[in-house]
């Protein structure tokens, strides 16, 4: 059975994977705005530079797919320290709205896009 999506604008039902409703043109990716995309950037033997690249790619994916939030799993070492600095700069430059550590888990950040 194929996955389908329901257009919130006109009510049409379409096969999952379309970016725009073929009937009314509404951006179907907006269905993700209340969801969180989760990605682990630190537990596959990544270097700090590789983890930073993964973070940027994950944030770009979240923005492109119109997720409301991205959860970055960063661990507790050097990667976490570097990601904290970058997220602080992204917030200051208004490229992200907000970020915080996940409740009771300092090894994961929730980033509001």
Buried (B, 14 or more C-beta within 10 A) or exposed (E): EEEEBEBEEEEBEBEEEEEEBEEEEBBBBBBBEEEBBBBBBBEEEBEBEBBBEBBEEBBEEBBEBBBBBBBBBBBEEEBBEBBBEBBEEBBEEEEBEEBEBBEEEEBBBBBBB
